[in-house]
Amino acid sequence: MTADSSPKKKQNPVVWMRRNWHLDRNPFPQGGIASLAREDNRENGRLFRPEVQPDKVPEAVDKFVVGAAFSGLKFGYLWSVSGPASDDYRGYGKSSMLQYLVEETNKDFGRALLMNAGFSSDEAEAAAICAMLASFDKGINTSLAAVFLQATEYACRHRYPATKQEPEGKTLAERLYDRLVAKLGSDDPTVLADAVQNVSDSIRGRTLGPPLDDFIQLLCAGDSTALGRYVGQVKSGARTRVGAANFLATFLLFAKAAGVDHVLLGCDQLEDFAATTTSKQKRALETERFRDFVLELMPMADMLTMVVTMHPRAEVAISEMWRLADLPSMAWHLDENEGHVIVLREIQSVEQTRALLKPYLDEARTQTVDTELIPFTEESFEALLDRSDGKPRDILRKAHALIERAARENWAAIDADGTRRVLDSLALPDDSASDETWAGASGRSLEESW
């Protein structure tokens, strides 16, 4: 066989992506389940865009953010409900959407969200709100006190991406510190700490006990490194005890001193708290603490709104205990709960599919391209949606598989026929399959290293 008649050797798949598609890697996650603290944006949910859920994001602002700032909302529920053919309620983007809502709120203490909802600048400023994020975890956070401590860690250690206004990025604690300094016209730590103590002194209701003085001093010192270390070094045994909740209570006093009276706490993975591996006695005790901490103890009862992620299996495990604790109903199908419940369902349109996938392509792009969807065609997105169940998780996984196959075979582009042919040939797990069938799938819990 002559050289001219020899089959052309295929390029390495990653080299092909870089040379022909101008992508530095496969843009999409293999697992499709967000692990919110990871640095890789493919895995941490930060590429979520509101256009993926164009109706649900404004609904979340109206019900959760406006509800917390103006209506005294104490509990909100972010549901995923599957179609009749599946009982798999993961992969709808609840975690990513909750993270988006928290981060958008903290950019300017809810100002833009409230003004977009129709409030004036003065009204938005008067109802300033901040937000925190935490997660139940069967291995780490099995109590509400531990979740409260993790929320405080998030506020003190999670540094937001840099912007023109904040070239180095800032934590929520740093932003509140700046706000408190501006309010008092002083950065003297003693003056700032006195303001926080004055808020504590004004409380007349039942509390967990006095605020943590060392924590207040660090919050008011403006040393974010020392603050983060202090909160992060709480010993594992102390994290599950009731006293760990006092970190959040003290942080709320700091927020109130800075002129922020409302705090939204996004609580992910409630299903881990409701898991059968958690004893019924433990679930009953912690459910009672939801009522005590959020509805009765100060300052949480005055300031805190909890938004928890839910799905039907979790509801079965805890709904009766929730009812006996006299907590607001979580049932998604009851009309009377419409004001504090949001239900995520499958993606229905090509436009939503495009909004889901394009940020991943943009993130991996090595240079500007003439056609922004390269290597996909518009028609391939329609085929991808047609061969998926509509869950963002499923679409992302299959997009990852498409990229892998097309790069390995050195395709110039991924068209509709190629999409159908590849997806029909792959033995991809169905809705009932475990995440573990996807090698390398990311973890589900909110990690502790911010």
Secondary structure, 3 states (H helix, E strand, C coil): CCCCCCCCCCCCHHHHHHHHHCECCCCCCCCCCCCCCCCCCCCCCCCCCHHHCCCHHHHHHHHHHHHHHHCCCCEEEEEECCCCCCCCCCCCCHHHHHHHHHHHHHHCCCHHHHHHCCCCHHHHHHCCEEEEEEECCCCCCCCHHHHHHHHHHHHHHCCCCCCCCCCCCCCHHHHHHHHHHHHHCCCCHHHHHHHHHHHHHCCCCCECCCCCHHHHHHHCCCCHHHHHHHHHCCCHHHHCCHHHHHHHHHHHHHHHHCCCCEEEEEEECHHHHCCCCCCHHHHHHHHHHHHHHHHHCECHHHHEEEEEEECHHHHHHHHHHHHHCCCCCCCCCCHHHHHHEEEECCCCCHHHHHHHHHHHHHHHECCCCCCCCCCECHHHHHHHHHCCCCCHHHHHHHHHHHHHHHHHCCCCCECHHHHHHHHHHCCCCCCCCCHHHCCCCCCCCCCCCC
